[in-house]
């Protein structure tokens, strides 16, 4: 037997002796495990791996995907313009195109410490909730900062002042593994400078958010609500410190509170609304669902600036463009896993379960039969997320609530495709604000409900850590 296989066989034996009695033992890949997106899984692992249509889309349907892709990639321009299909940018905005944040449909990143160019990271704003704002909180999930609103926009059209600049600096934080090895984490310090409209409310809460990957969003939308809630109930019944909770958020179209599943705190109920709010907040573009510019009463030049609405009041983003972008974002396929049967990957998978990571990063769901698109229906998918909120501890808190999510609460992010981040986005910066420079740092920031898992990882030796990372990078 080759030396490498002997080494991993020894690790398997060690795991069998040390793992909990009820923890699964994986000695080979599970049937279909490489197909993370079911029949929609994409067989591509290069720099375009996150930009491919679901593998089961027909050639005719791929035409709509391509047109939606063109609107996702192309920049919007300032109104008035001869480019009437893509004018109306601003007056306040963060970027002029979706692709600028979701780099190659992948993960955004924070600005470098010596830069105030935060193109693929935005900053949410709010002030503490008060009973007088009950209706605002019901529909927005927050109380916006009175002058700057709910999102800080660092760019503007000519004649309108941008809201300011964003910088991030870091403080070192050292953790030690049981074997004596050390790792230095970095704790971000957000700085808002050059305010364009005067001082903010003294109790303003800030939350930096990098753009998440776009893959598999339609499949996540197709997970039955009952399956998500069943996980929450099972976790509560287990009474083992893991207690995921659904967020309940406002649906703009239905005008009622429903289950949230998208965004870092599960603050959006569906992909269409997620897209509409991104058009509005990120690019200052109106839609039929949000037919107004993102200007506060204090921003008079913003309110008076020209817009790209049609002569009869048609929004800047037409219903047809919104439909095509929705189709595109629903059908970005999930890449197939790599090396699922590798001894090191299997050893890492056992360690993942030994640490209890699967309690929140739920490996598998089956999508609903009545999914929004037929290609997404009845698919066995492996997102490694429960889409629930979990208390992640004081280290990751942003001290900012969002609907029923508290300052320490974050939705479990899907892990599928995470091992291709470097290939697609040319960086490995993780977590909601990009503070983690690699996957190991991301794991070590886990606290709160995940504190026990973090402590397990700190007890792993170098070989075990390498195996865990091999498993994560195979996803």
C-alpha positions in Angstrom: 0.0 0.0 0.0 1.4 3.5 -0.9 2.7 5.5 2.1 0.1 8.2 1.6 -2.8 5.7 1.9 -1.2 4.1 4.9 -1.1 7.6 6.6 -4.7 8.3 5.9 -5.8 4.8 7.0 -4.1 5.5 10.3 -6.0 8.8 10.5 -9.3 7.0 9.8 -8.5 4.6 12.7 -7.7 7.5 15.0 -11.0 9.1 14.1 -12.9 5.9 14.8 -11.4 5.8 18.3 -11.9 9.5 19.1 -15.2 10.5 17.4 -18.5 10.4 19.1 -20.4 7.1 18.9 -23.2 8.6 16.9 -21.0 10.4 14.4 -21.1 9.0 10.9 -18.0 7.2 9.5 -17.2 7.9 5.9 -14.8 5.5 4.1 -16.1 6.2 0.6 -18.0 8.9 -1.3 -21.8 8.8 -1.0 -23.8 8.0 -4.1 -24.2 11.2 -6.2 -22.2 13.2 -3.7 -20.2 15.1 -6.4 -23.4 16.5 -7.9 -23.9 19.3 -5.5 -26.7 20.8 -7.6 -28.4 17.6 -8.7 -29.1 17.4 -12.4 -28.3 21.2 -12.6 -24.7 20.6 -11.6 -22.0 22.2 -13.8 -19.0 20.1 -14.9 -16.5 23.1 -14.9 -13.9 24.1 -12.4 -12.0 27.0 -14.1 -12.3 30.7 -13.6 -15.8 30.6 -15.3 -17.1 27.9 -13.0 -19.6 30.2 -11.3 -21.0 31.7 -14.5 -22.4 28.7 -16.2 -26.1 27.9 -16.7 -27.7 25.0 -15.0 -26.6 21.9 -16.8 -30.2 20.8 -17.5 -31.3 24.0 -19.2 -32.4 23.4 -22.8 -30.7 25.3 -25.6 -33.8 27.5 -26.0 -33.8 28.4 -22.3 -30.1 29.2 -22.4 -30.9 32.1 -24.7 -32.8 33.8 -21.9 -30.0 33.0 -19.6 -27.5 34.7 -21.9 -29.6 37.8 -22.3 -30.0 38.0 -18.5 -26.3 37.6 -18.2 -25.7 40.6 -20.5 -27.8 42.9 -18.2 -26.0 41.5 -15.2 -22.6 42.2 -16.7 -23.1 45.4 -18.5 -22.7 48.8 -16.8 -25.6 51.2 -16.3 -25.2 54.9 -17.3 -26.4 58.2 -16.0 -29.7 59.6 -17.3 -30.5 61.1 -19.7 -28.8 59.0 -22.3 -29.3 57.5 -25.7 -28.7 54.1 -24.1 -32.3 54.2 -22.7 -32.4 50.5 -21.8 -29.6 51.0 -19.3 -29.8 54.5 -18.1 -30.8 55.9 -14.8 -27.8 55.1 -12.6 -27.9 56.8 -9.3 -28.2 59.5 -8.1 -26.4 57.7 -5.2 -24.9 54.3 -5.8 -22.1 51.9 -4.9 -21.4 50.5 -8.3 -22.6 50.7 -11.9 -23.0 47.0 -12.6 -23.9 43.8 -10.8 -20.7 42.1 -11.9 -18.5 44.7 -10.2 -19.6 43.3 -6.8 -20.2 39.7 -7.7 -16.8 39.2 -9.5 -17.3 36.5 -12.1 -20.6 35.7 -10.2 -18.4 34.9 -7.2 -17.5 36.4 -3.9 -16.7 40.1 -3.3 -13.9 41.4 -1.0 -13.3 44.3 1.4 -11.0 47.2 0.3 -7.4 46.9 1.1 -6.2 48.7 4.2 -4.6 51.5 2.1 -7.7 52.0 -0.1 -11.2 53.5 0.2 -12.5 51.8 -2.9 -15.1 49.5 -1.5 -16.7 48.4 -4.8 -17.6 44.8 -3.8 -18.4 45.6 -0.2 -21.2 47.8 1.1 -22.1 49.1 4.6 -25.6 48.8 6.1 -26.7 51.5 8.4 -29.4 51.7 11.1 -30.2 53.2 14.5 -31.6 51.3 17.5 -35.2 50.1 17.2 -37.9 52.1 19.1 -41.6 51.4 19.5 -42.4 54.6 17.6 -40.9 53.0 14.4 -42.9 49.7 14.6 -44.3 50.0 11.1 -40.9 50.9 9.6 -39.3 47.9 11.5 -42.1 45.6 10.2 -41.5 46.5 6.6 -37.7 47.3 6.5 -36.4 45.2 9.4 -34.5 48.2 10.7 -34.8 51.9 11.5 -32.7 53.6 8.8 -30.1 56.3 9.8 -32.2 59.5 9.3 -29.8 61.3 7.0 -28.0 58.5 5.1 -30.7 55.8 5.0 -30.2 52.1 5.3 -27.2 51.7 3.0 -24.1 53.9 2.7 -23.4 54.9 -0.9 -19.9 56.1 -1.7 -20.5 57.2 -5.3 -22.8 59.7 -7.0 -23.7 61.3 -10.3 -22.3 64.7 -11.1 -24.0 67.5 -9.1 -24.8 65.1 -6.2 -22.4 64.6 -3.3 -21.5 61.0 -2.5 -22.3 60.0 1.1 -18.6 59.5 2.0 -15.8 57.0 1.9 -15.3 53.6 3.5 -12.0 52.3 4.8 -11.1 49.1 6.7 -8.2 48.6 9.1 -7.4 45.5 11.1 -6.2 44.6 14.6 -4.3 41.3 15.0 -5.8 38.5 17.2 -3.7 35.4 17.9 -5.1 31.9 18.6 -3.1 28.9 19.6 -3.8 25.3 18.6 -3.4 22.4 21.1 -0.2 21.3 19.3 1.3 24.8 20.0 0.9 26.2 16.5 -0.4 29.7 16.3 -2.6 31.5 13.8 -3.1 35.3 13.6 -6.6 36.4 12.8 -7.5 40.0 11.9 -10.3 42.0 13.5 -11.7 44.7 11.2 -12.1 48.3 12.2 -14.5 50.1 9.9 -13.9 53.8 9.2 -16.5 56.1 7.5 -14.9 59.4 6.4 -15.6 62.5 4.3 -19.3 62.5 5.1 -21.2 64.4 2.5 -24.4 65.3 4.4 -23.2 66.1 7.9 -22.8 64.0 11.0 -24.7 60.7 11.5 -27.0 59.8 14.4 -24.8 59.2 17.4 -26.1 55.6 17.9 -25.7 54.5 14.3 -25.0 50.8 13.8 -22.7 49.7 10.9 -22.5 46.4 9.2 -20.0 45.7 6.4 -21.1 43.1 3.9 -19.2 41.6 1.0 -21.1 40.3 -2.0 -21.8 36.6 -1.8 -21.5 34.1 -4.6 -24.4 33.8 -7.1 -24.3 30.1 -7.7 -27.3 27.8 -6.8 -29.6 30.6 -5.7 -32.6 29.2 -7.6 -32.0 25.9 -5.9 -31.9 27.5 -2.5 -35.2 29.3 -3.3 -36.7 25.9 -4.3 -36.0 24.3 -0.9 -39.5 23.8 0.7 -40.2 26.1 3.6 -41.3 23.0 5.6 -37.9 21.5 5.3 -36.2 24.6 6.6 -38.6 24.9 9.6 -38.2 21.1 10.3 -34.5 21.7 10.8 -35.1 24.5 13.2 -37.5 22.3 15.2 -35.0 19.3 15.2 -32.2 21.5 16.4 -34.4 22.9 19.2 -35.5 19.4 20.2 -31.9 18.2 20.3 -31.1 20.8 23.0 -27.3 20.6 22.3 -26.5 24.3 22.0 -27.4 24.5 18.3 -30.6 26.5 17.9 -31.1 27.8 14.4 -34.0 30.1 13.9 -35.8 31.3 10.8 -35.9 35.0 10.0 -39.3 36.4 9.3 -39.2 39.3 6.8 -41.4 41.6 4.8 -42.4 40.5 1.3 -42.9 43.7 -0.8 -45.1 42.1 -3.4 -47.4 40.1 -1.0 -47.4 42.9 1.6 -47.0 40.4 4.5 -44.3 38.8 6.6 -42.8 35.5 5.3 -39.8 33.3 5.7 -36.4 35.0 4.9 -33.7 33.0 3.2 -31.4 35.3 1.2 -28.7 37.7 2.4 -26.2 37.5 5.2 -29.0 37.7 7.8 -31.7 36.0 5.7 -33.3 39.5 5.3 -34.9 38.8 1.9 -37.7 36.3 1.1 -37.0 35.5 -2.5 -34.6 36.2 -5.4 -36.8 38.8 -7.2 -36.9 41.0 -4.1 -33.2 40.4 -3.5 -32.5 41.7 -7.1 -34.9 44.6 -6.8 -33.3 45.8 -3.5 -29.8 45.4 -5.1 -30.8 47.5 -8.1 -32.2 50.1 -5.8 -29.6 50.3 -3.0 -26.4 49.3 -5.0 -27.1 51.2 -8.3 -29.9 53.6 -7.6 -32.2 52.1 -10.1 -36.0 52.0 -9.9 -38.3 49.0 -10.5 -42.0 48.6 -10.4 -41.6 47.1 -6.9 -39.4 50.0 -5.7 -40.3 52.9 -8.0 -38.3 55.5 -6.1 -34.7 56.6 -5.8 -32.8 55.8 -2.6 -32.6 59.4 -1.3 -33.5 60.6 2.2 -35.3 63.9 2.8 -32.0 65.5 3.8 -30.5 64.7 0.3 -32.3 67.3 -1.8 -29.9 67.2 -4.8 -30.5 63.5 -4.9 -34.2 64.0 -5.1 -34.0 66.6 -7.8 -31.5 64.8 -10.1 -32.7 63.5 -13.5 -33.8 59.9 -13.7 -34.2 57.3 -16.5 -37.9 56.6 -16.0 -39.9 56.3 -19.2 -42.3 59.0 -20.4 -45.3 57.3 -18.8 -43.5 56.6 -15.5 -42.0 53.2 -16.5 -39.2 52.3 -14.1 -35.5 52.4 -15.0 -35.3 48.6 -14.8 -38.2 47.4 -17.0 -40.2 44.4 -16.1 -38.6 42.4 -18.9 -35.1 43.2 -17.8 -36.0 42.3 -14.3 -37.5 39.0 -15.5 -34.3 38.2 -17.5 -32.0 39.0 -14.6 -34.2 36.9 -12.3 -34.0 34.0 -14.7 -30.2 34.4 -14.9 -29.7 34.5 -11.1 -32.0 31.5 -10.6 -30.1 29.4 -13.1 -26.4 29.9 -12.3 -25.3 26.3 -11.9 -23.3 24.9 -9.0 -20.0 23.3 -9.9 -19.4 19.6 -9.3 -17.3 18.6 -6.3 -13.7 17.4 -6.9 -11.9 14.5 -5.3 -14.9 13.3 -3.3 -13.3 9.8 -2.9 -9.9 11.0 -1.9 -8.7 9.5 1.4 -7.6 12.9 2.7 -11.0 14.5 1.7 -12.9 11.6 3.4 -10.8 12.0 6.5 -11.6 15.7 6.5 -15.3 14.9 6.1 -15.1 12.7 9.1 -13.5 15.6 11.1 -16.1 18.0 9.8 -18.8 15.7 11.3 -16.7 15.0 14.4 -16.6 18.8 15.1 -20.4 19.0 14.6 -20.2 21.4 11.7 -23.0 19.6 9.9 -25.4 20.7 12.6 -25.7 24.1 10.9 -24.2 23.4 7.5 -26.9 20.9 6.6 -25.5 18.8 3.8 -28.5 17.9 1.8 -32.1 18.9 0.8 -34.5 17.9 -1.9 -36.1 20.8 -3.8 -39.8 21.2 -4.2 -41.8 19.7 -7.1 -43.3 23.1 -7.8 -40.0 25.1 -8.0 -40.1 28.4 -9.9 -38.3 26.8 -12.9 -38.8 23.1 -13.9 -35.0 22.5 -14.1 -34.8 23.3 -10.4 -37.6 20.9 -9.2 -37.1 17.6 -7.4 -33.3 18.0 -7.2 -31.2 16.4 -4.5 -28.8 19.2 -3.7 -25.9 19.6 -1.2 -25.6 23.2 -0.2 -24.2 22.7 3.3 -26.5 25.3 4.8 -29.7 25.2 6.8 -30.6 28.8 5.8 -31.3 29.5 9.5 -30.0 32.2 11.8 -27.4 31.2 14.4 -25.8 33.1 17.2 -22.2 33.3 16.1 -20.8 34.9 19.2 -19.4 38.3 20.2 -16.4 38.1 17.8 -18.6 38.3 14.7 -21.3 40.6 16.1 -22.2 43.8 14.2 -24.6 44.9 17.0 -27.3 45.5 14.3 -30.6 43.8 14.2 -32.4 42.9 10.9 -36.0 41.8 11.3 -35.8 39.0 13.8 -32.0 38.6 13.5 -30.0 40.1 16.3 -26.5 41.6 16.2 -24.8 38.2 16.8 -27.0 36.3 14.4 -26.0 35.2 10.9 -27.6 32.9 8.4 -25.5 29.8 7.8 -23.8 30.5 4.4 -23.9 27.7 1.8 -20.5 26.1 1.4 -21.0 24.7 -2.1 -18.3 26.0 -4.5 -16.2 27.5 -1.7 -13.1 25.6 -2.7 -13.1 27.4 -6.1 -13.1 30.9 -4.6 -9.4 31.5 -5.5 -9.9 30.2 -9.0 -13.0 32.3 -9.7 -12.5 35.5 -7.7 -8.7 35.6 -7.3 -8.8 35.8 -3.5 -9.7 33.7 -0.4 -11.4 36.2 1.8 -14.4 34.9 3.7 -17.2 35.7 6.2 -19.7 38.5 5.9 -17.1 41.2 5.9 -14.2 39.4 4.3 -12.0 39.5 7.5 -10.9 35.8 7.1 -8.0 35.5 4.7 -8.5 31.8 4.2 -10.8 29.0 5.2 -9.0 28.1 8.4 -9.4 31.7 9.7 -13.0 31.6 8.8 -13.5 28.5 10.9 -11.6 29.9 13.8 -13.9 33.0 13.9 -16.8 30.8 14.8 -18.2 31.4 18.3 -21.5 31.3 20.0 -23.4 28.2 19.0 -20.3 27.1 17.0 -17.9 27.6 19.9 -17.7 23.8 20.6 -16.9 23.2 16.9 -14.2 25.9 16.9 -12.6 24.3 20.0 -12.6 20.9 18.3 -10.7 22.4 15.4 -8.2 24.0 17.7 -7.5 20.5 19.1 -6.7 19.1 15.7 -3.1 18.5 14.7 -1.5 19.7 11.5 -2.4 16.6 9.5 -6.1 16.8 10.7 -6.3 20.5 9.9 -5.0 19.8 6.4 -7.6 17.0 5.9 -10.4 19.3 7.1 -9.3 22.0 4.6 -9.0 19.4 1.8 -12.7 18.5 2.5 -13.8 22.1 2.5 -11.9 22.8 -0.7 -13.5 19.9 -2.4 -16.9 21.4 -1.9 
